Amino acid sequence: MTRKIRLGAFLPGGGQHIAAWRHPDQPADGATSFEFHKQLAQTAERGLFDAYFLADNLAIGFGGAREGGNAKIAGFEPVTLFSALAPFTTHLGFIATSSTTYEEPFTTARKFASLDLISGGRAGWNVVTTTGDLTAQNFNRETQLPHAARYRRAAEHVEVVKSLWDSFEDDAFLRDKDTGAFYDQGKLHESDHRGEHFQVRGPLNISRSPQGYPVIVQAGQSDDGRGLAAATAEVIFTAHQHLETAQEFYRDIKARARGLGRNPDYILVMPGVSPFVGRTQSEAREKYERLTSLILEEDGVGLLNGLTGGTLDLRGYDLDGPLPPAPPTEGMKSRQALIRQIADENNFTIRQLYQWIASARGHYTIVGTPETIVDTLQEWFENEGADGFNILPPWLPTALNDFVDLVIPELQRRGLFRTAYEGKTLRENLGLPFPINRWTAERSVVQAAE
């Protein structure tokens, strides 16, 4: 089977760009409009996207809503939203963000298993280790956990969740009205987990879905993050400015996964791309400049404060001067380094820096025609830079429509993207294998040995 580009649609209702809500095309109340989210989901499915992807904020402040601009001060909890959207779509996957730092594994396992069943096997879990002291203060702590401790907790959290998803074997439910046997009691299993961070007996009180369990997604880019991704993730959301750094990340992840006994073909690396699409280069540039002109200085500064880990207070600095050094953070270490890299490579002032990252937040911004945008995507895809891309339309719905109506046909013309969905579940459409229940696999081994 010919390898195809995979595409996620990153579609916050308030818009991705920090000034999106001020654009005439963007509904000002998009972040809390269910009808608008329904429109976005149906457009993404029309474009044959693999999944609708949403991040989540657990605090208002630097690293929270301020990082996304004022329009993101309020928004839906992603799993709740996706459960409501699922009946209005048939193939589109739903990847929701949920925190290993502030949630218990049983709660995470149950809500994602529920979304997976409700959607007919189209759920994905974006595993995050939540940063920021302001978030910690909403969850009974004064300060965030240290970076390394968050990742140790995350690794154990994922391990427990997967064991809970295996509580029922696939054929455990008999539902035989004649005999009265509702399920096979020999195919229900406890987890009995006792670890550094969690004690969880189980079993989970919900069955497996048509895709076994939700697709596991991760976005860590630090060394700890790469380790967690290589060990647990099936899709990796990453940020790069150059093909060379994307290749280094891609090759490193695949090598780490291979070293852990995993098949690297089943770990999809998907960098983020924010496209300004025009039928001509000048039209694309005009779209970029129009949206950039709407940025409020306070939102630009808030964005930089959040992305540099909340350790850099830019109040009082000349916005037309250079970005000062940021003290080390226990927050997003890799993103802090990436923002510094962008500033230094381009010799940006503070103002120029926040203007450039206002849409992509460190992901790759492309301003161009469908042909030039596809040229870049194809180059990365064919040269070990990506298995696919998470598309971050700068404002909605127009930039999503631009991508679906102009870029998708060019991808299809070159044979790089599907012309119809391959299957019904998110796993099938991503080309990922069905996860065999661990207890079923164990029984098969025993039976084969007898």
Secondary structure, 3 states (H helix, E strand, C coil): CCCCCEEEEECCCCCCCCCHHHCCCCCCCHHHCHHHHHHHHHHHHHCCCCEEEECCCCCCCCCCHHHHCHHHCCCCCHHHHHHHHHHHCCCCEEEEEEECCCCCHHHHHHHHHHHHHHCCCCEEEEEECCCCHHHHCCCCCCCCCCHHHHHHHHHHHHHHHHHHHCCECCCCEEEECCCCEEECHHHECCCCEECCCCEECCCCCCCCECCECCEEEECCCCHHHHHHHHHHCCEEEECCCCHHHHHHHHHHHHHHHHHCCCCHHHCEEEEEEEEEECCCHHHHHHHHHHHHCCCCHHHHHHHHHHHCCCCCCCCCCCCCCECCCCCCCCCCHHHHHHHHHHHHHHCCEHHHHHHHHCCCCCCEEEEECHHHHHHHHHHHHHCCCCCEEEECCCCCCHHHHHHHHHHHHHHHHCCCCCCCCCCCCHHHHHCCCCCCCHHHHHHHHHHHHC
